Structure formats: structure tokens, C-alpha cells
Amino acid sequence: MADIAVAMVGIDKAFPGVVANRGVEFSARWGEVHALLGENGAGKTTLMSILAGLYRPDAGQIHVDGQPVTFHSPKDAIEHGVGMVYQHYRLVASQTVAENLLLGLPRAPFRLSARSLVREVRELSQRYHLQVDPQRPVWQLSVGEQQRVEILKTLQRGATILILDEPTAVLTPQESEDLMRTLRQIAAEGRTVILISHKLEEVRSVADRVTVLRGGAVVASGQPIESLSTRDLARLMVGDDLPSSRVAHGAPPGDEPRLVLKEVDGVDARGLPALRRVCLEVHKGEILGIAGVAGNGQHELAQVVAGLRLPTRGSITLDGKDVTGVGARRMTRLGVAHIPEDRLGEGLVGNLPLADNAVLKSYDQPPLAWGPFLNLQRVVRFTQMLLERFSIRGARPDSPTRLLSGGQLQRFLLAREMALNPRAIVAVHPTRGLDVAATLQVQEWLVAARDDGAAVLLISEDLDEVMQLGDRIAVMYEGEIVGTMPAHAADRETIGLMMAGGHKKVAVS
């Protein structure tokens, strides 16, 4: 047992109305990457949050390096070498990368040299291939860059047992490959990496052993990864084989487009050009998939269409009506739904109950409102309807939103936007961080909205998803649309070439 880094024995944890963990037994060894799998809501994040000191178990024991420990806070955990990087980041947006790494250090120097701090951060990022500018404010970083800061922060604090919750959910395929190499490097240094992931092939490529949770209990404990196929892992997670996709492409678009962007320019948060002469048409009953490597203007495109960011040039029309620069509130009233990439940053307010989040976009509209007053009974009934319709189990209208798992948050966000009966939907990474079954369910909901006549603008870094769902595909590179094509004529090589900027620009069709 000398090689056991951490052991959790008989762990129970329950929240009001929800049993998250039931008698869980878990152990990980020094020098290994140990994968923790399970459906959304299976109890993975809760179990690791107990190990990281965020929660106290209702029953059970924890041993680190053979010694029994009791953690009252994440500070206690990091003092024993246990650190966790969550899906939703804990960074101070107004501070720089270097300042965020300094915050919370157990022995910060009394007198600090800014130059030495920046140098230290840069050396750490280069060592682990997690490139980020130490002097940039966090609010200017992409979601993927913010994740790198969280990983660097945890490593800098001396974590020897590193827990990562869906670490590649916000990364491009190339960034994911780089991170997997980094995790192998960390394990090769003798530390322990515990990886929570829904990406089965990713787990098979990097993990040494795997533990699977289902319904809060262990159904496979520490099995060697080479002994399990991808289908074996899926069967353990969901209790059955991988669900089969029933997504089918829609009919060819009609003559009249519903959403039109003409020669649209836009800038990013730093005031730098992000969109350049973007021309797009999305027809009624069509999904237009946007493919591209992260940071090529997709984020700004979604915000411009949703009304959250003003274009600096060009026009936007919805069903023939000019809606350029009308703002997010007006776009919502006109029937544009927005599923942002940052669930708790842009989509939902974590500290509010679910009922408040359910009506954030419709609180002043009948039947939820009587003039200036909310009808609280109808709000509760409306929220309960969303929870039941979208199978968000274990949650109530008065539950704090932040207690939902990542998958449940995505379901709830989608439920709220779909309840608007939208004419157009801007969906950014709608299946990021979801398990296999939940991914297919969300995809089918988007297809159902398309079949009901909605125009869907799908932005995703998952090329397979774009090719599977999109009726047409447009490729973005450095803020421009460099080509569009029908899905049936698309191939990965051509799209990949366009994404890398190595293809001549073709006319938007």
C-alpha cells in the first residue's frame, strides 16, 4: 500500500433532496493518471470536492499518503498537497494572471518584485506547456486561457495530488492533446493526477486506471484502462450501450433567410479587431454550424448576434427587419435565444435560486407578471415545468443554482432559452462537458427546435458535432468567414485546411 497516494473509504454525502455519494470507495496511486467517469450528476465532482476540502463528508474517512486526514477547507487540503481545478473558475477578473497566482500563496513575500513574479509565472507556464501572458488581466482571457491559469495556480501552490474537473471541455483538440502530455509529465514526476472527464477516447489515451460512478455509487473501481473498451466504459457509465444518434439533416433552406449578417465588423474586449466583414445567412428551419479554432472570433460573433456586443460596422437583420445594435433585451423580445459558452458567467447567476434564473428573461411578461408585479406561484410552477421537461433530477425551484452539476446547469440554461419559443438560437458549445447520453439529448433538442422552424447558429470547437448537426457549415479564421459548404459536401480535410488558414477564401453561399 506504500504507493497509494489517496484513499477514500465509505464516503457518504447528501444535499437537500439529493444523495450525491453512497458508500464510495476510491483510491489513486502515486505517479498515475486516474480517471473518474460517470454521467452528469453521478457524484464525481462532489466526491472530489470532498477530497479537495470544499465539502465535509457525512460519513467515511480520507487517507493521504497513508495518514488519516480531516479537511475543514481547501486550505487544509492544499497544505496536504491536494488541489482541484473546477469547471467554473475561481479567479479575480480585474487582476492579472501573475496577481491571481500570487493570491492565496501560503507564504507570499512581504516585499514583492513584479518583474520576478512575472518571470516565475512565465517559467512555470513554459515548463508545463500552459502558455499564458502573465501581465494580462483575467477578464481579457478566453475561457481556455483562464483554465490554464487555474492549473498553474494549483501547481504553484505545491499540489502533489492534482484533481481536474473536465479540463479539456474548454480546449481545442490541439490544446487538449497538449494538456494530456502535460498530465503525463506531471504523473511522471511522481505526482498523482485525478481526471474527471466525459470524453471516453481521451480517458483511454491518457489514464492508467479508471473508477466509474453511477447514481452516486462505485460500479467499477480502479480497473486498468487497457482492460476496457470505449463501449465498456459507456456501458458502465449509463448502464447500457452507447446511445445511437438519431440526428438527421433538415431540408434544403428556402429562399428567405431569417438571420442575416452583412459585412459585420467587431472588436474584442481589448478593443482589437475580432470580426472582419462577416457575411452569414441562417434560414428558417436550418442549423448553420460555425467551425474554427478557438480565438478566431466565434465568441464575439455570438455576442454580436445576441445583442451583447455592438458591431462597429455592417448590419444584422431578423426576418427582414434591421436589428443592428438594438441590444440583448430587445433581441430576446424579438425571439433570439442565446446559449453562451460560460454558463455561470453569462448564462446563469449562481447564487440565485433556480426560480429566479428561470425568469431572468421573462420576468416582466405575462403570464409570469401582473403589470409591475411577479406572480410568484406561476414562477414556481413554470420553473418546476422546466425541471421536469428537461429531466433535471434532484433540483427544486428554490435550490441554489450553483449547487447543480455542470450538466444540469447546461440543461437548465437550455430549458430556459427553449421556453422562449425562439425564432433564432445562438448556441455556443451547447454540449461542452456533457456525458454521452446528455450530449445526444441536447443535440436532439436543437434539431427539434430547427424542425419547428427556428434558425440555429451553432458555434462549436467539436468538428464532429458541427459536421453531424449542421445543415450547412461555415469556417472562421482570424475573424473572417473563409468558406461555407453544405454538410453533405463537407469533409474533414477541407474544413481543417480552412481552419488553419491554408485554403483560398471562397464565396459565402
N, C-alpha and C positions, 0 to 999 in steps of 0.2 A: 504493500500500500504506500510505499515511500514516494511513488511517482504521482500520487493523487494530489492535484492542486486544490480542488474544492469538492466537497461532498455535501449534499443537501438530503436530509433524511426525514421522511414523514411530513412533508410540508403541506399544511392546510392554510388557505386564505379565502375569506368570503367578504364580499361587499353587500350592501343592502339589496336583496333580491337576486344576487348573483354569487354562485360558488365558483371562484376562479381556479383554485388548485385543491386537489383532493389526494392526500397521501403521496405526494410526489417524491420519488427517489431520483436523484440526479448526481452524477459525478463527472469531472473532467480532469485530464492528466496534464502535467507539465509538458510543454513542447508540442502540443497538439492543437489543431483547429477542430473544435467540437460543434457540430451543427445542431440547432434546436428547431424542429419543424412542428407545424400544426396549422390548422385552419385559423382564420381570423376569429378571435375570441376564445381560442383554445387554452389560454392561460400562460402563454410563453413570456410575454412582456411582464406580466405580474410576477411570475416566478423569478425572472432575472432582476426585477426591481426590488424584490426581497433580498436577493444576493447583493445588490448594489446599495442596500441600506435605505432605500426610499420608502419601503413598506416594512412593517413588522409582521412576521407570520403569526397566525392564530395558534398554530401548533407546529412542532418539528424542530430540528437542530441544523446548524450550519457548521461545517469544519473547513478551515482554510489551512492548507499545509499540515494537516493532521491535528490542528488545535481547534477546540470548540470556540466559537466567537458569537457575540451578540452585537448587532449593529443597530444603533439608535438613529443614525443619519448617514447620508452619503459620505460625510466627512470621516465617520468611523470606518466605513468601507474602504475609502481610498488610503487611509492610514495602514490598512492591512493589504493594500495592493490591488483592491478590486475597484475598477472603474467602468462606467457604462456610457455608451453613446446612444441616445434615444432617437426615435424617428423625428420628434419635434424638438428643435434645438433650444438650448438654454444659453443664449448669447445676448450681450448688451449691444443693441443695434447701433447706438450712437458712438461706440468705442471702436478703435481699430482692432485688427487681428492681434497684434502684439499686446495691446492692452487687455484684451479678453483672455489671452493666455496668462497674463500676469495676475488677473483677478482670481483670488481664491488659493493662490500658492501658499502652502503652509509656512514657508519661511521666505517671504518676499524681502528683498534688501531695503534697508532704511533709506539709502540714497541710491537712486536708480539712474543708470545711463541709458537714454533712449537708443543710442547707437548700438550698445551691446545687446539690448533686448531685441532689437530688430535683427541683429546678426544671429542671435541664438535661435530665434524663430525660423529664420531662413535656413540655417544649418539643419534644424530638426525636420523641416519640410522636405529638404533635399534628401536627407538620409532615408526617409520613408516614402519618397516619391509622392508626396501630397503637396503639390505646388500651389502656393497662395501668396499674395502680396502682403507682407506683414504690416504695411503702412496704410492699407485701405480700410475705411470704415466698414463694419459688418453690413450695414444697410445697403451698401453698394454691391454686395456679393450675390452671386446666384445661389440657389438652394444647394447645389452640389458643392460649391466652394465653402459654404457655411458648414456643411458636413465635415469637410476636411479640417476645418478649424476645430470642430468638436473632437475629432480623433486626435489631432495634435495636442489639444489641451489635456486630454486624458493621459496620453503617453508622457507628456511633460511632467505630470503630477506623480509619475512613478508607478503607473499601473502595471502589475505583473500578470493580472487576470483581466483581460480586456473583453468586455461584452459589447457587441454591436447589434443593434435592432434594425433590421432591414437596411444595411449600409449601402447597398447598390440601388435602392429604389429610386434615388435621385440622380444616378450617374448614367452617362452614355455607355454603350458597350465597351469602347476602348478604355474609358475611365474605370469601368468595372473590372476589366482584365488587369489593369494596373493595381487596383486595390487588392485583388486576390493575390497578386505577387507580394504586395506589402504584408498581407496577413500571413503568408507563408514565411516571409522574412522574420516577422515578429515571433512566430512559433519556433522558428529555427534558432532564435536567440534564447530559447528555453522558457519563454512565457506561454501563457495559455490564452487562446482566443476562443470565445464562445460566440457563434454566429447564428443569429435569428434570421431566417430567410424563407421566402416562399418560392424562390427560383430553384427548382429541383436540379436542373443541369448544373447550375452554379454551385450548389452544395456538393454535387458529385465531383466537381472539378477541384475543389479546394479542401474539403473536410476529410479528417481521418476517421472520425466516428460520428454517429448521429443518434439523437434521442428524439422521439416523436410524442407529442401530447395530443390527446383528443378529448374534448369535454372536460379539461382540467386534470386529466389523469394520464399517466405514462402508458403508452401502448407498445413502445419499443425503447429499450434502454441501452445506450452505448454500443450499438451494433457497428461493426466495421463497415465503412461506406461501400467498399468493393463487393460486399455480400448482398447489396440491394440494388435493384434496377430502378430507373425513374418511375416505372409503373408500380413497383413495390412501394416506393416512398409515397406515391399518390394514394395508393390503397390504404396505407397505414394512416395517412392524414384524414381522409374523408370517409373511410370505411367501405370504399368501393373503388372501381377503376376510375381512371381519368374521365371526366365528363367529355362527351363528344360535342364539338361545336356545331351549332345549327345556324350560324350566321350565313346569310346569303346576300349577294349584292342586289341593289334595287334596280328599278327600271331606268333606262337612259333618261337624263334630265330633260325637262320641257324647254320651251323657248324662253320663258320669262324667268330670269334669276330672282331669287328672293333677297339675297345679301350680296352687295356689290361694293368692292373697293377699287377706286380708280386713282392710280398714281399717288398712293399714300406714302408720305414720309413721316418718320417719328424719331424721337430721341430716347435714350435710356435714362436711368436715374442720375447719371453723371452729366447729362446734357450732351452726350456723344451720339452721333448718328447710329440708329439701330434698325430703321426701316428705310428702304430706298425704292421709291417708285413701285410700290406693291400694287399689283392688279390681280384681283381674285373675284370669282363669281361662285356662289353656292346656291344651287337651285332648291326649290321646294321638293321634299322627298329625296334628298341626296346627302350623302356623307362625303365631304371633301377632306381627305387626310393630308396633313402637313408633315412631311418628313424633313429631318435636318439634325445635325449635331447640335448639342446644347450651346446656347450663347450666340446663335445666328439670327436672333430677332423674334423667335417664337413667343417669348414672354411678352414682349412689347406689342406684338401683333394681337395676342389675346386681349390685352388690356385696352388697346385702341378700339377693337370691335365691341368690347363690353362697356365702353364709355369711361373706363377708369384712367385713361391717358389720352390727352388731346393730340391728334395728328398735327404736324407742323405744315403739312401740305396735302392736297388731294381731297377726295370726297368719299363718303360712305353713304350708301342708300339701302333702305329696307323696304321691300315691296314697292319700289319706285319712289319712295319718299326720302328726301335728304335728311340724314340724321347725324351729319358731321358735327362732332363736338357738343352733342346735347347732354352728355353726362351719363353716369351709371344709373341714376334713379330713373331718368327718362327712358333709357334703353330697356330697363326692366319693365316699365309700364307698357312699352311698345312690344314686349314679348320676347326679349333676348335673355336667355338663361346663361349663367356663367358658372362653370365648374373649374375653379382655379387650381393651380398645382400645389399651393400652400394651404392646406385645409384649415389650420388653426391661425394662420396669419392673415389670409384674405377671405376665407370662406366662412368660418365659424368663430364665435367668441368662447374660448374655453371655460371661463369662469361663470358664464351664464347657464341657466338650466336649458334643457333641450326645447322646452316650450317657447322660450324667448328667441332662441335661434331659429325655430321653425317659422316664425312670423316676421323675421327681420326685413323681408322684402314685401310683406303684405299686411303689416300691422294696421295700416290706415285704410284698408279696403274692406268693403262688405264681403262676406257676412261676418268677418272677424271684428269689425269695428262698427260702432254706432256713433256716427259723427266723430268727435274727438276722443271717444271712449272705447277701450277694448272690451269685447265680450269674453271674459276670462274662461267661461265654461266652453265656449266654442273653440277657443285657442287650445285648451287641453284636449278636447275631442279631435281637433284637427291634428295635433301632434301625435296622439295615440294612433290615429289612422295611418300616419306616415310610418310609425314604428312597425305596425302590423303589416302594412302593404309591402314594405321593403325588408321584412324579416330581420329587424334589429332586435335580437333577443336579449332579455335581461335588463332592458332600459325602460325608464318611465319618463313621463313629461317633466317631472321635477328633478330628474337626475342631472348632476353637473356634466356638462358636455365633455370636459377634459377627462372624465373617467372612462369614456368609450375607447375601445381599441382603434388602431388606425383604420382597419377595415370597416368597423362600424361607423366611424366618422365619415368615411367616404360614402357609405350607403346613405347616411342621413343627409349629407350635403346633396347627393344626387336626388334623394326623395324630395327635399325642399324645392330644388330647381324644377323638377319634373311636375310638381304640383302647380306651377305657374302656367301649365299648358302652353309652352313656349312655341313661338313661330321659328325661332332660331336658337341654336345651342352652341356655345363655345366651350368645348370640353378639353381641358389641358391635363394630360397624363391621367385619365379617369380611372385606370386600373393599377396605378402605381402602388406597390405594397400589398396588393390583394392576393389571396391564395387562388388556387386553380379554379375551384368552383365559383368563388365570388367574382373572379375576373370574367368568366363566361356569362355570369348573370348580369353584370354591369354592361357588358358588350351587347347582350340581347335587349336590355332596356334602351340603349341608344339606338339600336336597329328598330325597335318598336316605335320610338319617337320619330325616326325617319319615315317609317311606313305610315305613320299618322300624318305625315306632311311636313314635319319640321326640317329645316335646313341645318345640318350639323357640320360645324367646323371642328375637326378632330386634330389636336396637336399632341403628338406622342414621339418619344425618342425610341420606342419599340417598333422597329421597322416591320416586324412580323405583324404586329397589331394594325399598323397603318395599311399594310397590303391586304390584310384579312377583312377589315371593316370598310375601308374607303371604296366608294364607287368611282371616284377619281382621286389622283394623288398629285400634290404639288410639292416641290422640293425647294427649301430655303437655304441660301448660302450667303453669309455676310449681309443679311437684311434684305436680300432680293429673292424674288421667285425666279429660279433659273430653269424651270420646266414644269409642265403638267402633262399628265397622261391618264387614260382610262385604266382602271385597276386591272382589267383583263389583259392589257398590253404591257403591264409593268413587269420588270424583272429586277432582282436584287443588284445585279452588277451595274445596270444603268443608273439606278437610283443611288447606289453607293458612290458612283463616279460623280454624280451631280452634287451629292452631299459634301464631297471633298473638293468641290470647285473645279473639277477636271473635265467638265462637259460644256460644250458651247451652249449658250443661252438659246432656248427655243421659245417660240411664241406661246403665250398663255392661251389655252383653248377651253 
